Amino acid sequence: MKVLRPAGAELARRFGTHVGLIPLTEVPAVIAPRLAELRRLCAPQGSLALAARADGVIVGLFDGEEALRHLRFSAAGEVARGTGEPPLYVSTVEELSPF
């Protein structure tokens, strides 16, 4: 799985429906364990585009696995699926169904 940090037009193309996202200058170390879990669980040809919201939440849009298409990562390194509010954060990717 490739981790992408789109900027400019690419950011708008990937996250067009999400307003106010900014490119990541670097992937926060706190979400590294979640990314490692995703790499183990998902197809190697998939990619995860990451961007930041103003409140510090990292938003991920996953290509390759429809079940995990929209992800969010908290400042504490937890992960949630979907775009609804409030997000249901869990500690590990394995806790997101269907895993």
Secondary structure, 3 states (H helix, E strand, C coil): CEEECCCHHHHHHHCCCCCCCECCCCCCHHHHHHHHHHHHHCCCCCEEEEEECCCCCEEEEEECCHHHCEEEECCCCCEEECCCCCCCCECCHHHCCCC
